[in-house]
Amino acid sequence: MAMATLRQARWLSHTCIAVSRRTSIDSLHRVQPMQLLHSGVVASSSIVCPPATAAVYETLGSPDQVLRLVQMDGRELEDGEVCVKMLAAPINPSDINRIEGTYPMRPTVPAVGGTEGVGVVVAVTPGVRNLTIDDWVIPSHPHLGTWATHIAKEEGAWCKVGQDVPLEYAATISVNPCTALRMLTDFVDLEAGDVVVQNGATSMVGQCVIQLAHLRKIQTVNLVRDRSGVDEVKARLSSLGAEHVFTEEELGKLDMKNFLKEIGAGAKLGLNCVGGSTATAVMKLLGEGGTLVTYGGMSKKPIKLATGPLIFKDIQLRGFWLGKWKTKHSNEDFAAMTKYLLELVRDDKLRYITEKVPFEDFNHALDKAMGKHGSAPKQVLVFK
Ligand SMILES: NC(=O)c1ccc[n+]([C@@H]2O[C@H](COP(=O)([O-])OP(=O)(O)OC[C@H]3O[C@@H](n4cnc5c(N)ncnc54)[C@H](OP(=O)(O)O)[C@@H]3O)[C@@H](O)[C@H]2O)c1
């Protein structure tokens, strides 16, 4: 109990949550902190990070029930820290899972939501070596709480990125594109002409898989959920380089033997974002010795394994978690990976659909990200 209290106290001092909570969206209009730092004015001899508005949860639960927009006090920076004014931050499925308490890493509450995003450095302390005012930065580790207008943290918590891409790409480069890249690189040796099959192809990870595979002349077979307007979705994925796009229903009607012949006796790699019967469908499209990598469970249904492919094709079952990859690799490795992916964005070789939403409309963006309005593009909160 004492430990929890101490941890909470440390958390409060680091993230400057105000004890008094004000009511939701109204508070956004009362916060005008940035004149202070943009004008370069520093209060007396100290360097401060101004008051922030943040989406905070004090208990775990459904995000639409437990998140509140609150005002947090500003605070003096400790030496070695920088103050970052957030520019944009996405709402990812794992952010929702963290708040629900279903993610392996359980945050200590109260906590600020969000793990990814991009911000601009607006204040630095003398001990800071590698960052300067006006640099764009993304979090190095997914523990930051990015749904906040301002964040005070040590410089090591941040990774500098270039400013030659649209901010919604800088805000979203560090999770889903990295996951797509790692899964295409770390499990099987893929060569030009090989085939990768995936479900959840409309996800941001899925869109990146299509394009990163296409760059290496690797074919993709893509499974999507049926919906009205499915032809438009298929056309969009084809324009990214997808060779084949099917709904699960269409796949069921396919002459599987012929199709497997067409794609060279099956895929070497299968990527499972969804679970349930669509994971089985991915498995059936794998070739001899193929590998099925599970990285998401969007349907919240258990994976159904197909007995035949397991026995007769010796299918390998694996899992991927970017969080683990990060613990085994340096910040420099991570920086190199995001730099490479941002260069692809800059060169128009990597793109994906996002919807930018003002932070003031947080609740609406959250509802969309939680699927309450059906399929929706990735919601990216944009801060003033
Ligand atoms: N393991 C890792 O390290 C790692 C890293 C990054 C992401 N992920 C996981 O990868 C998955 C995709 O993330 P993302 O950010 O790329 O997704 P996203 O862009 O937010 O898109 C959500 C995707 O999930 C699909 N979906 C939503 N609800 C579904 C349901 N009930 N049944 C089937 N499909 C459903 C959507 O399909 P529609 O277009 O049909 O709506 C869409 O393809 C998530 O599970 C995420 O947690 C894992």
The ligand as an SDF file (V2000), in Angstrom:
LIG
                    3D

 48 52  0  0  0  0  0  0  0  0999 V2000
    2.0720   -6.9450  -31.5990 N   0  0  0  0  0  0  0  0  0  0  0  0
    2.5010   -5.7100  -31.8170 C   0  0  0  0  0  0  0  0  0  0  0  0
    3.6390   -5.3420  -31.4990 O   0  0  0  0  0  0  0  0  0  0  0  0
    1.5720   -4.7540  -32.4860 C   0  0  0  0  0  0  0  0  0  0  0  0
    2.0340   -3.5260  -32.9760 C   0  0  0  0  0  0  0  0  0  0  0  0
    1.1430   -2.6950  -33.6460 C   0  0  0  0  0  0  0  0  0  0  0  0
   -0.1920   -3.0790  -33.7590 C   0  0  0  0  0  0  0  0  0  0  0  0
   -0.5930   -4.2490  -33.2250 N   0  0  0  0  0  0  0  0  0  0  0  0
   -1.9690   -4.7220  -33.3480 C   0  0  0  0  0  0  0  0  0  0  0  0
   -2.2800   -4.7430  -34.7110 O   0  0  0  0  0  0  0  0  0  0  0  0
   -3.6680   -4.5900  -34.8620 C   0  0  0  0  0  0  0  0  0  0  0  0
   -3.9150   -3.5080  -35.9070 C   0  0  0  0  0  0  0  0  0  0  0  0
   -3.4880   -2.2620  -35.3860 O   0  0  0  0  0  0  0  0  0  0  0  0
   -3.5980   -0.9400  -36.2840 P   0  0  0  0  0  0  0  0  0  0  0  0
   -3.2960    0.2230  -35.4260 O   0  0  0  0  0  0  0  0  0  0  0  0
   -2.8260   -1.1580  -37.5260 O   0  0  0  0  0  0  0  0  0  0  0  0
   -5.1670   -0.9870  -36.6340 O   0  0  0  0  0  0  0  0  0  0  0  0
   -6.0620    0.2140  -37.1600 P   0  0  0  0  0  0  0  0  0  0  0  0
   -5.3480    0.9470  -38.2240 O   0  0  0  0  0  0  0  0  0  0  0  0
   -6.5590    0.9570  -35.9800 O   0  0  0  0  0  0  0  0  0  0  0  0
   -7.2510   -0.5820  -37.8430 O   0  0  0  0  0  0  0  0  0  0  0  0
   -8.0570   -1.4650  -37.1010 C   0  0  0  0  0  0  0  0  0  0  0  0
   -8.1650   -2.7490  -37.9090 C   0  0  0  0  0  0  0  0  0  0  0  0
   -8.8770   -3.7290  -37.1570 O   0  0  0  0  0  0  0  0  0  0  0  0
   -9.9710   -4.2080  -37.9300 C   0  0  0  0  0  0  0  0  0  0  0  0
  -11.0380   -4.5320  -36.9950 N   0  0  0  0  0  0  0  0  0  0  0  0
  -11.5980   -3.7180  -36.0860 C   0  0  0  0  0  0  0  0  0  0  0  0
  -12.5230   -4.3970  -35.3780 N   0  0  0  0  0  0  0  0  0  0  0  0
  -12.5410   -5.6460  -35.8650 C   0  0  0  0  0  0  0  0  0  0  0  0
  -13.2910   -6.8150  -35.5550 C   0  0  0  0  0  0  0  0  0  0  0  0
  -14.2060   -6.8310  -34.5770 N   0  0  0  0  0  0  0  0  0  0  0  0
  -13.0680   -7.9380  -36.2740 N   0  0  0  0  0  0  0  0  0  0  0  0
  -12.1520   -7.9430  -37.2580 C   0  0  0  0  0  0  0  0  0  0  0  0
  -11.3990   -6.8720  -37.5910 N   0  0  0  0  0  0  0  0  0  0  0  0
  -11.6100   -5.7430  -36.8990 C   0  0  0  0  0  0  0  0  0  0  0  0
  -10.3220   -3.0790  -38.8610 C   0  0  0  0  0  0  0  0  0  0  0  0
  -10.9840   -3.5990  -39.9780 O   0  0  0  0  0  0  0  0  0  0  0  0
  -12.0700   -2.7670  -40.8130 P   0  0  0  0  0  0  0  0  0  0  0  0
  -11.3100   -1.8970  -41.7610 O   0  0  0  0  0  0  0  0  0  0  0  0
  -12.8300   -3.8470  -41.4740 O   0  0  0  0  0  0  0  0  0  0  0  0
  -12.8700   -1.9780  -39.8210 O   0  0  0  0  0  0  0  0  0  0  0  0
   -8.9240   -2.5700  -39.2140 C   0  0  0  0  0  0  0  0  0  0  0  0
   -8.3330   -3.3920  -40.1830 O   0  0  0  0  0  0  0  0  0  0  0  0
   -4.2170   -4.2810  -33.4810 C   0  0  0  0  0  0  0  0  0  0  0  0
   -4.6970   -5.4570  -32.8980 O   0  0  0  0  0  0  0  0  0  0  0  0
   -2.9980   -3.8060  -32.7360 C   0  0  0  0  0  0  0  0  0  0  0  0
   -3.1060   -3.9770  -31.3420 O   0  0  0  0  0  0  0  0  0  0  0  0
    0.2530   -5.0890  -32.5960 C   0  0  0  0  0  0  0  0  0  0  0  0
  1  2  1  0
  2  3  2  0
  2  4  1  0
  4  5  1  0
  4 48  2  0
  5  6  2  0
  6  7  1  0
  7  8  2  0
  8  9  1  0
  8 48  1  0
  9 10  1  0
  9 46  1  0
 10 11  1  0
 11 12  1  0
 11 44  1  0
 12 13  1  0
 13 14  1  0
 14 15  2  0
 14 16  1  0
 14 17  1  0
 17 18  1  0
 18 19  2  0
 18 20  1  0
 18 21  1  0
 21 22  1  0
 22 23  1  0
 23 24  1  0
 23 42  1  0
 24 25  1  0
 25 26  1  0
 25 36  1  0
 26 27  1  0
 26 35  1  0
 27 28  2  0
 28 29  1  0
 29 30  1  0
 29 35  2  0
 30 31  1  0
 30 32  2  0
 32 33  1  0
 33 34  2  0
 34 35  1  0
 36 37  1  0
 36 42  1  0
 37 38  1  0
 38 39  2  0
 38 40  1  0
 38 41  1  0
 42 43  1  0
 44 45  1  0
 44 46  1  0
 46 47  1  0
M  CHG  2   8   1  16  -1
M  END
$$$$
